[in-house]
C-alpha cells in the first residue's frame, strides 16, 4: 500500500516472482470491473474486490500480492491483509484527493522509506522465513 507513485507496482514486479505469488494490480482490477469510482464508497468497494481475489488465491495455497493504495483505515480493515508493505517513499502522490484522505497506517509488516536494489529480496526472505 502507499500513495500513487510510491513504487508499489515497481516493488511488486520484483517481489511476486520471488514468492511465486499471484499479483493483482488495482488499476487492472478496476479496469476489468469497469469501475473508476474513487468516492469513499468506490474505494471501499475496491478494497472488498481486492480481498475477494486475495482470499481466492489464499484458499488455493498461493501467496498473493495486491498492489493498491488502500488509503484509509476502513479500506485496510476491509481488505484485512496478512502482511502489509507500506511504500512510504513520497510525501504526496499525483492525485490531490488521495493525498487529502490518505491515512498513515498504524501497523505494518514492512515499512519501506527509500528505494534500494534489495528491498524485494529482503522482503521475500523475511516472508518465507516468518510467514509460511
C-alpha positions in Angstrom: 0.0 0.0 0.0 1.1 3.6 -0.5 0.4 6.7 -2.4 0.2 6.7 -6.2 3.7 6.9 -7.5 5.3 5.5 -4.3 6.6 2.4 -6.1 4.0 -0.3 -5.2 4.0 -1.7 -8.7 7.8 -1.5 -9.1 8.3 -3.4 -5.9 5.6 -6.0 -6.8 7.1 -6.7 -10.2 10.2 -7.8 -8.5 8.7 -9.4 -5.4 6.0 -11.5 -7.0 8.4 -13.9 -8.9 10.5 -14.4 -5.8 7.4 -15.6 -3.9 5.8 -17.3 -6.9 2.8 -15.1 -6.0 -0.4 -14.2 -7.8 -0.4 -10.5 -8.4 -3.5 -8.2 -8.5 -2.8 -4.6 -9.5 -5.6 -2.2 -8.5 -5.7 -0.4 -11.8 -6.0 -3.6 -13.8 -8.7 -4.9 -11.4 -10.6 -1.6 -11.7 -10.3 -1.8 -15.5 -11.7 -5.4 -15.5 -14.6 -4.2 -13.4 -15.0 -1.0 -15.4 -15.2 0.8 -12.0 -13.3 4.0 -11.8 -15.3 5.4 -8.9 -12.9 7.0 -6.3 -15.6 8.1 -3.9 -15.5 6.7 -0.4 -18.0 4.0 -1.5 -16.0 3.2 -4.6 -12.7 2.9 -2.6 -14.5 0.6 -0.1 -15.9 -1.5 -3.0 -12.4 -1.8 -4.4 -10.9 -2.9 -1.2 -13.6 -5.6 -0.9 -13.0 -6.6 -4.6 -9.3 -6.9 -4.0 -10.0 -9.0 -0.8 -12.1 -11.4 -2.9 -9.2 -12.0 -5.3 -6.7 -12.4 -2.4 -8.9 -14.8 -0.5 -9.4 -17.0 -3.6 -5.7 -17.3 -4.1 -5.0 -17.9 -0.5 -7.7 -20.6 -0.4 -5.7 -22.4 -3.1 -2.4 -22.2 -1.1 -0.8 -19.4 -3.0 0.9 -16.2 -1.9 -0.9 -13.3 -3.4 0.2 -9.6 -3.7 -2.5 -6.9 -4.0 -0.8 -3.8 -5.2 -3.1 -0.8 -4.4 -3.3 2.5 -2.5 -5.7 1.3 0.3 -5.7 4.9 1.6 -7.9 4.7 4.8 -8.1 2.7 7.9 -11.6 1.5 6.8 -10.3 0.2 3.4 -7.4 -1.5 5.2 -9.7 -3.1 7.7 -12.0 -4.3 4.8 -9.0 -5.8 3.0 -7.6 -7.4 6.1 -4.1 -8.2 4.9 -2.0 -10.9 6.5 1.1 -8.9 5.6 1.2 -5.2 4.8 4.0 -3.4 3.0 3.8 0.3 3.2 5.6 2.2 0.4 6.3 5.4 2.3 8.7 6.8 -0.3 7.0 10.0 -1.2 5.1 12.8 0.7 2.5 13.4 -2.0 1.1 11.4 -4.8 -0.2 12.7 -8.1 -3.9 12.9 -7.0 -4.8 15.6 -4.6 -8.0 13.9 -3.4 -6.0 10.8 -2.5 -3.3 12.9 -0.7 -6.0 14.5 1.4 -7.7 11.3 2.6 -4.6 9.1 2.9 -4.2 8.0 6.5 -0.8 6.6 7.5 -1.2 3.0 8.7 -0.7 2.2 12.4 0.7 -1.3 12.0 2.6 -2.6 9.0 4.8 -5.7 8.4 7.3 -3.8 6.3 7.8 -0.1 6.1 9.8 1.0 3.0 11.1 4.5 3.3 13.6 4.5 0.5 14.4 2.7 -2.7 17.2 0.2 -2.9 18.0 -2.8 -5.1 17.4 -5.3 -2.3 14.0 -4.3 -0.8 12.2 -7.1 -2.7 14.9 -9.7 -1.9 14.9 -8.8 1.8 11.1 -8.8 2.0 10.8 -12.2 0.2 13.4 -13.7 2.5 11.6 -12.4 5.6 8.2 -13.6 4.3 9.4 -17.1 3.6 11.2 -17.2 6.9 8.4 -15.8 9.1 5.1 -16.2 7.4 5.0 -19.7 6.0 
